[in-house]
Amino acid sequence: MTSLVIQTAFLGDVVLTTPLLEALAQRYGPVDVVTTPAAAPLLETHPAVRRVIPYDKRAKDGGLGPLLRLARTLRAERYEAAYLPHRSLRTAALAWLARIPKRVGFRDGWPMLYTEVRQRATTDHEIDRLLTLAAAAGGVRPQRPSLLLTSSDRTVTEQFLREHGVGEPFVALAPGSIWGSKRWPHYDAVAERLADRAAIVVVGGPEDAALGQQVVKAVTDHGGARRAANACGRLTLRQSAEVIRRAAVLVTNDSAPLHFAQAVGTPTVAIFGSTVPAFGFGPRGPHDRVVQLDGLPCRPCSAHGPPRCPLGHHLCMKSLSVEDVLLAIEETGALHRRN
């Protein structure tokens, strides 16, 4: 019977769950996944997924009534096992209410509602931690996330780049984050410095459009043959991932585009401030680089990064220079390989 994975966390967390989906599919066949409507398009094309079940927990599906209705729907599917990577009471309760006989989760979640409990390692990468939920699945253990982008995604992305005069090589920049303390403030300056060597494409959601426009303005104000495009809110998530796939390198904060780049194999420069790679969410490719300020006593300041610096100085990000990031880009070798 089909297994169920319930993952209703942030977009990056959903992408990092794809190796678990692959490991389960190798043993049991494609799985069903309950996830947020925002993340559903990332999984609906994935070969390890049979069906995506959107659950809008923060809007129309909030509250007890929708939770009970979804539990009844899941119960009718007669799943034999549910895997619960998110340490969420709602997630645990959903699997329990659906009467799924095997419920596998982490000890730091809601173990009283699980039938099998795994210890979440504190030092491993998040991918390796999640794979422990499928410890008995056997087979090859994927080490990187994966996304399946469609021919339509490629066509729309090509058209967007062509309309904006962007050819290869280009650098993708992701200046946004839902957590304000994770945002490095100098993407416009990096874009201006890079623009003589490569075109610039800014990726992000509609909420990042103003940041994207600031970057584009820094490039195009100098005139000449420089090219820059603001894709924030203009492309879907998968199309944004296709932009990242085509890029020579992605420069990003500790946010979802980092994990998109890992899934499509693009060299990544990841800028960490209020959080640290040791939390298990950093890049792990051979050409990837991390830019961070070591030795700052107030860092890290929280598990996710607060909306703003608790101390008001934001030194973890403001102390990282444009030269630091440019050096990391050089160390990836990405622009040299594309030229």
N, C-alpha and C positions, 0 to 999 in steps of 0.2 A: 504493500500500500504506500501511497505517497506520503512523504514526511512534510512537516510544516515548519517554517522558520518565521519567527515574529521579530521584526527589527524595525522599530518606529523612531529611531534616534535621528541625528542629523545626517545630511547628505553624505558627508565624508565617512561616517560610520557605516552607512549602507554600502558604500563602495568597498570598504575594508571587510565587509561580510562576504563578498563574492568568493574568496577562496574556501570559506566554509561551505557555501552552496555547492561549489565544484566538488569538494571532498564527499559531501553527502550524495550528490548525484552519481558519482563514480560507483558508489556501493548500492544505492537504493533506487536510482533513477531520478529524473528531474523533480524538484521540490516545488511546493507552493510557498509563497511568501506573503505575509501581511506586512505592509509598509505604508508610509505616508503618501498622499497623492503627489507631493512634490518629487519624491524619490522613485515612484512607480515607473516612469519612463526609462530610468537607468537599468531596471531589471526586466522589463517586459520583453526585451529582445535577447536576454541572456540564455545561452543554451542549457544552463543548469537549472533553469526555472520553467516549470510547467505553466503556472498561473500566478499572477500578481493580484492581491486583494487589497485595494486601497482602504486605509482607515484614517480618517481625518480627525484625529484625536483632539486637536486644538480648535476645531471649528464645529462643523455640522455634526460630527460624531462624538463630541464631548458629552460627558455625563454618563450616568448608569444605564439609561435606556438603550442607547446605541451599542454600548458595550455588551449588554445581554443579548441584543439581536444578533450581533456579530458572533457571539459565542454559540448561539443556536445554529447559525449558518455553518460554522466550523464543525460543530458536533455532528451535523448531518453528513459531513464528508468522511467521518470515521477514520481520521488520521491515527496511525499507530504511534507516532512520535512527534514531539514538538521540541524545537531547539530555540533557546531563549538567550541570545547574546546580550540583550539590553537589561541592565539592572533596574528594571521598572516594575513597580507593583501592578500597574495596569496590564503590562505584558504577561506577568506571572498569573494574574487573576484570569486573564482571557483564556490561557491554555487550560487552567484548572476548571473554569466554568464550561469549557468546551468538552470536558471529560476525556481529554486525550490521555491514554494510559501511561505513556512514557513522556516525561517532561524533564528536559535536561537544561540546567542553568548553573550559574556561578554562585559560590558561597556568599559573595558580597551582594547578592541580589535578595531574593526572597525564598531561601532554601526550604522553608516549611511548605511551600506550594510546589516544589519540584519532587520528582521521584528519583532523579540522579543528580548529584551535586559535584561540580568540578571546582578545583581551586584555581583562582585567577592569578597567574604569575605576575609579580610586580615589575620584573626586569625585562620580560620579553616584549617583542613588537606586538602590537594589537592583533595582527594577522595570526601570529603563532598562538596567542592566547585564545582567540576564537576557535582555532582549529582543535583545541583540546576538547571542545564540545563534541567533536566527531572522533574522539580518540579510538573508538572501536571500528571506525569505518574502513580503515586500511587504505591501500592504494597510494598514489603519489600525492604528497602534501604540497599544494600550490604555495609559492612564496610571495607572489605579487597579486594584487587585485586584477580584475579583468572587466571589460565592457565590450559589448558587441554593437558597433555602429553600423548603420544601414546604408545602402546605396543612396537613399533619399537624404540622409544626414550629410553624406559626402557632396551630393549635388547642390544642396542649399548652401553649404559652407563654401564651396568653390565659387558659387555665384556671388556670395557676400564679399569674399576676398577680391574677386575680379572687379566688382562694382566700386570698391574702394582703392583700386590700383595697387593692391598688396600682392607681391610675388615673394618667392623664396630666395634667400632665407629671410624669415621674420622671427622676431622675439615676441612671445606671449607674456603679458603681465597680468597678474591677478591682485589688484591692490585692496580688495575688499575683505571683509570678515564681519559676521554678525556680532562679534565681540570687539569693541572698540580698542581694547588694549593690545589686540593682536595686529593692528594695522601699522605698518611701517609708513612714515609720512613722506618719503622722497621718491616715489615711483616716477613722478614727472621729471625729476632731475636725471634719473637713470635713463629714461626714454630719450631725453634730449641728448645725452652723451652717446647713446647707442645708435641714434637715428642715421648717422652717416655710414654705418656698416650694415644695417638691416632695417627692414620695415618693422613697425610696432603694431600689435593687435592687443587690445585690452579686453579681457574676458571677465564676466561676472553677471550678477542678476540685475534686475531693474533698479534695485536700491543702490547699485554701484555706478549708475550712469553718470552722476556728477563727477565721481572720481575718474572715470574713463575719459570724460570730456576734458578734464584738467590735464591728463596725460597727453591727449591728442593735441591740445592747444600748445603744450610745451614743444612738441615736435614740429607742428606745421607753422607756428609763428615765425620760424626761421626761413620759411619759403624753400625755394630750390626744388629738388626732386624727392625730398623726404616724403615718406608715406606713413600714415598712421590711421587706424580704424578703431572705433569704439563699438565693440560687440556686446556691451553690457545691456542685458534686457532685449537684445535684438535677435538672439539665437536661443534655441532650446538647450537643455542641459547636454544632450547627446551631440548636438551641433557644436556646442562650446568645447566638448571633449574632442571633437574632430579638429577644431582649430588648434587645440593643444597638441594633438597628434602630429599635425603638419608643422608645428613650430620647431625651430632649431633648439630652443630651450624655453622653459617656463620659469619666470620669477614670481614667487607667490608667498603670501603669509601662511601661517599654520591654519589652513582652511581647506574646503572641499577641493578646489582645483589642484592642490598638491596631490591628492589621491587620484584625481582624474589622470594626471600626468603619469603617475606610477602605473595606472591601468593600461595606458596606451604606449608606454615605453619612451616617453620624452624626458631628456635630461632636465633635472629640476634644481633650482636654487631656492631653498626654503628659508625664510626669514622668521626666526623665533624670538619672541620677546617675553611676554608674561608666562608663557608655557615653555617646556623644554622637550627635546626629542626623546629624552629618557622616559617620558610618559608612555612611549610606544607608538607614536603617531608620525614619526619622521620618515623621510625618504630613505630608501635602502638600495637604490641602483648604483652600479659601479661608477657612474659619472656624476652622480648627484652631489650637491654640496649644501651644507647648512651654514647660515650666517647668524651668529648670536654673540651676546656679550657675556663672557665667562667671568665668574667671580663677583657678580653683583649680589649682595646678601639678601635683597628682597625678592630675588627671582629663584624659582617660580612663585607667583603669588596666588595661584588657584589652579584647580584641575583643568578648567576650560579657558581661563583668561577672563577677567571681569570686563564690564562695559567700559570702564575707564581706570586709569592707574589709581590704586587706593592711596598712594602717597602723593599724588599730584604731579610728579616729575616725569614719569614715563621714560626714564633713562634707558630702560631695556631696549627700547626702539629708537629713541632720539639719538642715542650714542652710536648707533650703527651708521656708518658713513656711506655715501654713494660709492666711494672707492672700495669699501669692503665688498659691496655687492658686485661691482664690476670685476673685481679680482676673482670672486667666486664664479662668475660667468666664464671668465677666461679659463679657470681651472677645469670646468666641465669639458672644454675643448669643442663645444658644440658649434660655435660659429666657424671655427677653423675646419671642422669636418664638412660643413655645408658649403664652404666657399670653393 
